[in-house]
Amino acid sequence: MLLHMHQISKSYGPVTANDQVSIELHQGDILAIVGENGAGKSTLMKILYGLEQPDNGTIYLNDRQVVFHRPSDAMAQGIGMVQQHFMLFGSMTVAENVVYRKETRKGLLMDHRRNQALVKELSQRYHLPVDPQAVVDDCPVGLQQRIEILKILYQDAHIIIFDEPSAVLTPLEVEDLLKTMEQLSRLGKSIILITHKLREVMAVAHRVVVMRDGRVISVSDTSETSLEKMSYEMVGRQIPTRHMTPPTVGTPLLEVTGLSLKGEPGTITLHDIHLQLRQGEIVGIAGVSGNGQSELIRCLTGLQAYDTGQVMLNGTDVTQASAGMIREAGLAHIPEDRYAWGSAPAATLAENALVGAEGRHPFSRSGILNLRQVNAHAAHLIQDYDVKAASLFQQMASLSGGNAQKLIVAREIARKTPVLIACEPTRGIDIGAMEYIHGQLIEKRDQGDGVLLVSSELSEIMDLCDRIYVMFEGRLNGEFIRGEVDEKTLGLYMLGGNRHAPQTALG
Ligand SMILES: Nc1ncnc2c1ncn2[C@@H]1O[C@H](COP(=O)(O)OP(=O)(O)OP(=O)(O)O)[C@@H](O)[C@H]1O
């Protein structure tokens, strides 16, 4: 057996993140590990990659016991990890990035011709096409991930851990990634895939480990399990199918007229955006990420000035207003990056749950915080959204990724504003929590508020939105009513409608 993690246990204070977890990996395996947020998947991988030490348990590689004190120990034994946040030097070339780690030690980094030839050979051997001379910052996200994979292969990894690799990819890039994994497996590499996307598990993995509460619940061949069985094992209950009642729409809550933004070099330009969100509806902005959605949301939330256009929010003109003024006028915002904008990682859960409401009744009087109310509010959100946490006073950074996301979503929905802008609200979230969050968004809509949902997950857009705008290259490229459009048509518009769509998108 190539890898055997045997009875691994790890606790953080009162939290048992891994409880006697055992997994086995053979050469050429694609092993998926799934489980709800906080189940202990990342902890197990951090232990395998030398980022954390287990309290108990043993790792065997080729039947020999190994101990990893740091990632370089794991890498030296052929274990590599493709992290969610890429570790690349943006201003350097693809070739320099791929060879950097190994060659700086030997002083060979400056031999550009040799490096390019090496990377070319490597990319051909593994069928991972790249231009060795391209600058990383000019490469789309999917290609940057491919560079990360090549970097790991260049260091002779034979076990590759993918940590939620598709979260940042477009649908076509996901297809490429799945093919890449299959190729690597055929060429004898072994893969561990951590993901919440059960369809990808079924498409690519040979075996799947389900974890819950730090323990292994089941290990199955994917040919012998199903989406329903996996999700039941993950969350311990059946996930109901949701039926939405037709919307009862009222007056406009958010009206954007003629908004244009001439971007900095390297960013998207927004062209004459017109959109409307009314009471009682969920309106989606579908699109492949990187087509101007982030820029538009930054303009609407006061984080970015624009060149022309008017924005009305709940009857107030908030054109070019500050973020604080816009929030006051009735906007809540779940940002797409939970750490950069959504939370303060070093602050406590109670503090993070309060952000934006600190000056309000009942949390504050004459500038003094009522800590009892603040803590009760946080405890309430944590319970309602099932945030897996040990204490109100632990740091936000110590929550698992999905649980941090749940707390941000909870905080913004709890503000009960007339308008909520929700950007990728369920990224990194398990299916049980996703179902709950979708329910909360629908409830908000049914109460007569408006939700603007920005999502690169087509299924999320199709399931939730009463109306859908498609964004492509900085323009709103189409508008559809629920039920009058299918995924294929939306997908086509996401690639530029019938103007630019490549043939592959049609099939
Ligand atoms: N450094 C830490 N300090 C305290 N608790 C931690 C720390 N790291 C992880 N935990 C806790 O350990 C548990 C397992 O977390 P882990 O990140 O392994 O879950 P996960 O399955 O990867 O979740 P997700 O799907 O949300 O990424 C969680 O309850 C988490 O809060």
Ligand as a Chemical Component Dictionary entry (heavy atoms), coordinates in Angstrom:
data_LIG
# 
_chem_comp.id                   LIG 
_chem_comp.type                 NON-POLYMER 
_chem_comp.pdbx_formal_charge   0 
_chem_comp.three_letter_code    LIG 
# 
loop_
_chem_comp_atom.comp_id 
_chem_comp_atom.atom_id 
_chem_comp_atom.alt_atom_id 
_chem_comp_atom.type_symbol 
_chem_comp_atom.charge 
_chem_comp_atom.model_Cartn_x 
_chem_comp_atom.model_Cartn_y 
_chem_comp_atom.model_Cartn_z 
_chem_comp_atom.pdbx_ordinal 
LIG N1  N1  N 0 -6.357  25.968 14.555 1  
LIG C1  C1  C 0 -7.535  25.570 15.074 2  
LIG N2  N2  N 0 -7.911  25.942 16.322 3  
LIG C2  C2  C 0 -9.095  25.540 16.848 4  
LIG N3  N3  N 0 -9.976  24.735 16.198 5  
LIG C3  C3  C 0 -9.653  24.328 14.964 6  
LIG C4  C4  C 0 -8.429  24.722 14.329 7  
LIG N4  N4  N 0 -8.383  24.156 13.093 8  
LIG C5  C5  C 0 -9.533  23.437 12.970 9  
LIG N5  N5  N 0 -10.278 23.539 14.095 10 
LIG C6  C6  C 0 -11.587 22.896 14.326 11 
LIG O1  O1  O 0 -11.490 21.535 13.941 12 
LIG C7  C7  C 0 -12.708 21.096 13.323 13 
LIG C8  C8  C 0 -12.390 20.468 11.987 14 
LIG O2  O2  O 0 -11.998 21.506 11.079 15 
LIG P1  P1  P 0 -11.545 21.221 9.583  16 
LIG O3  O3  O 0 -11.046 22.537 9.030  17 
LIG O4  O4  O 0 -10.640 20.059 9.543  18 
LIG O5  O5  O 0 -12.943 20.848 8.907  19 
LIG P2  P2  P 0 -13.302 20.600 7.369  20 
LIG O6  O6  O 0 -13.957 19.268 7.288  21 
LIG O7  O7  O 0 -12.109 20.810 6.531  22 
LIG O8  O8  O 0 -14.404 21.744 7.114  23 
LIG P3  P3  P 0 -14.755 22.676 5.807  24 
LIG O9  O9  O 0 -15.552 21.817 4.884  25 
LIG O10 O10 O 0 -15.608 23.767 6.381  26 
LIG O11 O11 O 0 -13.459 23.173 5.248  27 
LIG C9  C9  C 0 -13.597 22.336 13.255 28 
LIG O12 O12 O 0 -14.506 22.276 14.320 29 
LIG C10 C10 C 0 -12.656 23.502 13.427 30 
LIG O13 O13 O 0 -13.292 24.615 14.058 31 
# 
loop_
_chem_comp_bond.comp_id 
_chem_comp_bond.atom_id_1 
_chem_comp_bond.atom_id_2 
_chem_comp_bond.value_order 
_chem_comp_bond.pdbx_ordinal 
LIG N1  C1  SING 1  
LIG C1  N2  SING 2  
LIG C1  C4  DOUB 3  
LIG N2  C2  DOUB 4  
LIG C2  N3  SING 5  
LIG N3  C3  DOUB 6  
LIG C3  C4  SING 7  
LIG C3  N5  SING 8  
LIG C4  N4  SING 9  
LIG N4  C5  DOUB 10 
LIG C5  N5  SING 11 
LIG N5  C6  SING 12 
LIG C6  O1  SING 13 
LIG C6  C10 SING 14 
LIG O1  C7  SING 15 
LIG C7  C8  SING 16 
LIG C7  C9  SING 17 
LIG C8  O2  SING 18 
LIG O2  P1  SING 19 
LIG P1  O3  DOUB 20 
LIG P1  O4  SING 21 
LIG P1  O5  SING 22 
LIG O5  P2  SING 23 
LIG P2  O6  DOUB 24 
LIG P2  O7  SING 25 
LIG P2  O8  SING 26 
LIG O8  P3  SING 27 
LIG P3  O9  DOUB 28 
LIG P3  O10 SING 29 
LIG P3  O11 SING 30 
LIG C9  O12 SING 31 
LIG C9  C10 SING 32 
LIG C10 O13 SING 33 
# 
